[in-house]
Amino acid sequence: MISPPAGCARCPRLVALRLRVRDEFPAYHAAPVRSFGPATARLLVVGLAPALHGANASGRPFMGDQSGALIYRALYDYGFASRPEAAGAGDGLELDDCRITNVVKCLPPQNKPVAAEVNACNPFLASELVAPRVLLALGGVAHKAVVRALGARQRDFVFGHGVEHALGGGQMLIDSYHCSRYNVNTKRLTEAMFSKVFARARDCVDGRGLPARVAAP
């Protein structure tokens, strides 16, 4: 697995924002955010990018924002996390058989990375995809980035909430709407829907049952 260096300069727009954030919030991490969880994990959760006051501040994916509150609760409920919330550095939170990463490692303006930035980080994502049995993509951008990193054709794997894609070699991709504030507030994604996706991920990690809905080439 490979990670971007602390001073990664692949994306000029993101570097400029990173420097501005450091000036405004000197205590923030404000650097590429590394994946969290054991490298041998059978579940890999793939998010979009660090949030300004979330992972960009803490240095841990999904820590400190509303999305993180939902994710860590779901991970705890299904046995992937030692605590139901991420409280900060030194909180004792550990992930069990789960790893969390982001498609883009640095904070993007307005939480919206452009295609060039997604592509610049794709080799880092690709290096994460070998070990897991189950890949859980949060949102369409994450889904497409995973498909690209696997060297597959986008038209063979169409995103849809709760849709499962057989990838070969016993590996599976499960899609979910992103647990963003917008999706949750508009009820596009409910806690029950999100919980159901993680329940399915738990079953697939443990090898229980066949995919309920599989899209394969």
C-alpha positions in Angstrom: 0.0 0.0 0.0 1.2 3.5 -0.8 0.2 6.8 0.7 0.9 10.4 -0.5 3.7 12.2 1.4 2.8 14.9 3.8 3.9 17.6 1.3 2.2 16.0 -1.7 2.1 18.5 -4.6 0.2 16.6 -7.2 -2.9 18.9 -7.1 -2.1 22.6 -7.2 -5.6 23.7 -6.2 -5.6 21.4 -3.2 -2.1 22.5 -2.1 -3.2 26.1 -2.2 -6.2 25.4 -0.1 -4.1 23.4 2.3 -1.8 26.3 2.9 -4.7 28.7 3.5 -6.3 26.4 6.0 -3.0 26.0 7.9 -2.8 29.8 8.2 -6.4 30.0 9.5 -6.4 26.9 11.6 -2.7 26.3 12.8 -3.7 23.3 14.9 -5.4 21.4 12.1 -3.8 18.4 10.3 -4.2 20.2 7.0 -2.3 17.5 5.0 -3.1 14.4 3.1 -5.2 12.1 5.3 -3.9 8.5 5.5 -6.2 5.5 5.7 -7.3 4.3 9.1 -7.5 0.6 10.1 -5.5 -2.6 9.7 -3.9 -3.2 6.3 -5.2 -6.8 6.3 -8.8 -5.8 6.8 -11.4 -7.7 4.8 -13.7 -4.6 4.6 -12.5 -1.4 3.0 -14.9 1.6 3.3 -14.2 4.2 0.5 -15.3 7.8 1.1 -14.9 10.9 -1.0 -12.5 13.4 0.7 -11.6 15.0 4.0 -14.0 17.6 5.3 -12.7 21.0 6.5 -13.5 20.5 10.2 -13.5 16.7 10.0 -10.6 14.6 8.7 -8.8 17.7 7.5 -8.7 18.8 11.1 -8.1 15.5 12.9 -6.0 13.5 10.4 -8.4 10.5 10.7 -11.0 9.7 8.0 -14.5 10.8 8.9 -13.6 12.0 12.4 -15.3 15.1 13.7 -18.2 15.5 11.2 -21.8 14.2 10.8 -20.8 11.6 8.3 -18.3 10.2 10.7 -20.9 9.9 13.4 -23.0 7.7 11.2 -20.1 5.6 9.9 -18.5 4.9 13.3 -21.9 4.0 14.9 -22.6 1.6 12.0 -19.1 0.1 12.3 -19.6 -0.4 16.0 -23.0 -1.9 15.6 -21.7 -4.6 13.2 -18.5 -5.4 15.1 -16.0 -3.4 13.0 -15.1 -0.7 15.6 -14.3 -0.8 19.3 -16.3 2.4 20.0 -19.5 3.9 18.6 -17.9 7.3 18.1 -14.6 9.0 17.2 -13.7 11.4 20.0 -10.3 12.5 18.9 -6.6 11.5 19.0 -6.0 9.1 21.8 -9.6 8.1 22.2 -8.7 4.4 22.0 -10.9 3.8 18.9 -9.7 0.8 16.9 -11.1 -0.8 13.8 -11.4 -4.6 13.6 -11.2 -6.2 10.1 -12.1 -2.8 8.6 -10.1 0.0 7.0 -11.4 3.4 5.9 -9.9 5.5 3.1 -10.8 8.4 0.8 -10.8 8.7 -2.9 -9.1 12.1 -2.6 -6.6 12.5 0.3 -6.7 16.3 0.7 -9.5 18.7 1.5 -11.1 20.0 -1.8 -12.8 23.3 -2.1 -16.5 23.1 -1.2 -16.0 19.3 -0.7 -16.0 18.8 -4.4 -12.8 17.4 -6.0 -12.5 17.7 -9.8 -11.8 14.8 -12.0 -8.0 15.5 -12.3 -7.7 15.4 -8.5 -9.6 12.1 -8.3 -7.3 10.7 -10.9 -4.2 12.0 -9.3 -5.0 10.1 -6.1 -6.2 6.9 -7.9 -2.9 5.1 -7.6 -3.1 5.4 -3.8 -6.6 4.0 -3.9 -5.6 1.1 -6.2 -2.9 0.0 -3.7 -5.6 -0.4 -1.1 -7.8 -2.8 -3.1 -5.9 -6.0 -3.1 -6.5 -7.3 0.4 -10.2 -6.6 1.2 -12.9 -9.1 0.4 -15.6 -6.4 0.4 -15.3 -2.8 -0.9 -18.0 -0.4 0.3 -18.2 2.7 -1.9 -19.9 5.7 -0.3 -21.3 7.7 -3.3 -21.0 7.7 -7.0 -17.6 9.3 -7.2 -16.2 6.7 -4.8 -17.8 4.0 -6.9 -16.3 5.2 -10.1 -12.9 5.7 -8.6 -12.9 2.1 -7.3 -13.9 0.8 -10.7 -11.1 2.9 -12.4 -8.6 1.7 -9.8 -9.5 -1.9 -10.6 -9.0 -1.3 -14.3 -12.6 -2.2 -15.1 -15.1 -0.6 -17.5 -17.5 1.8 -15.9 -20.4 0.7 -18.1 -20.1 -2.8 -16.6 -20.6 -1.5 -13.0 -23.4 1.0 -12.6 -23.8 2.7 -9.3 -26.9 2.3 -7.2 -27.6 2.3 -3.5 -27.5 -1.2 -2.1 -26.3 -2.7 -5.4 -23.7 -5.4 -5.2 -21.1 -6.0 -7.9 -19.1 -9.3 -8.2 -15.5 -8.4 -9.0 -14.1 -11.8 -9.4 -11.7 -13.7 -7.1 -14.3 -13.7 -4.4 -14.2 -9.9 -4.1 -17.3 -7.7 -4.0 -18.2 -4.0 -4.3 -21.2 -2.8 -2.4 -22.6 0.7 -3.2 -24.2 3.2 -0.8 -25.3 6.7 -1.1 -22.8 8.9 0.7 -23.8 9.8 4.3 -23.4 13.5 3.7 -25.4 16.0 5.6 -27.4 16.8 2.5 -28.3 13.2 1.8 -29.3 12.6 5.4 -31.3 15.8 5.8 -33.2 15.2 2.6 -33.9 11.6 3.6 -32.2 10.3 0.4 -30.3 8.2 2.9 -31.8 7.2 6.2 -30.0 5.6 9.1 -32.0 2.4 8.5 -30.8 2.3 4.9 -27.2 2.9 5.9 -27.4 0.3 8.6 -28.7 -2.2 6.2 -25.7 -1.7 3.9 -23.3 -2.3 6.7 -25.3 -5.4 7.8 -24.9 -6.7 4.3 -21.2 -5.9 4.3 -20.8 -7.8 7.6 -22.5 -10.9 6.1 -20.3 -10.7 3.0 -17.1 -10.2 5.0 -18.0 -13.3 7.0 -18.9 -15.3 3.9 -22.5 -15.7 4.8 -24.9 -16.1 1.9 -24.8 -15.1 -1.7 -25.2 -11.6 -3.0 -28.8 -10.6 -3.1 -28.4 -8.3 -6.2 -25.2 -8.7 -8.2 -24.2 -6.6 -11.2 -21.4 -8.3 -13.2 -20.0 -7.9 -16.7 
